[in-house]
Amino acid sequence: MLPPLAEEFAHRSLVFRHDPGRDYADELSSIDIPDFSVVAVADDEYTLKYRMLHEEPDPKFLTYRRGTVPEGPRDG
């Protein structure tokens, strides 16, 4: 089951979930929280970023990514 989202949306407009085991994919369509959209990342991160920041800056988004959390550049 997805960790509680309603409380997070009360404080944030963007919520990110990584699903390394692909355990939550089937639950996405059954989430019932008003005024938010689910977007699944599918190698289109920059398109989603533009949509969320410029095209639709006011709605709330649950951004879902299957697989492991991407690693950023390492220092040193």
HUHU-V844761 format. One record per pair of residues at least 12 apart in sequence whose ideal C-beta (glycine too) atoms are under 6 Angstrom apart, sorted by the first residue. I is the first residue (numbers start at 1). J is the second residue. Records with the same first field share a line. If there is no record, write none. Layout:
I->J + J
This chain:
2->24 + 27
5->33
6->33
9->33 + 36 + 60
13->60
14->61
15->62
16->63
17->64
18->65 + 69
19->66
20->68
22->66
35->60
36->60
37->59 + 61
38->62
39->61 + 63
40->64
41->65
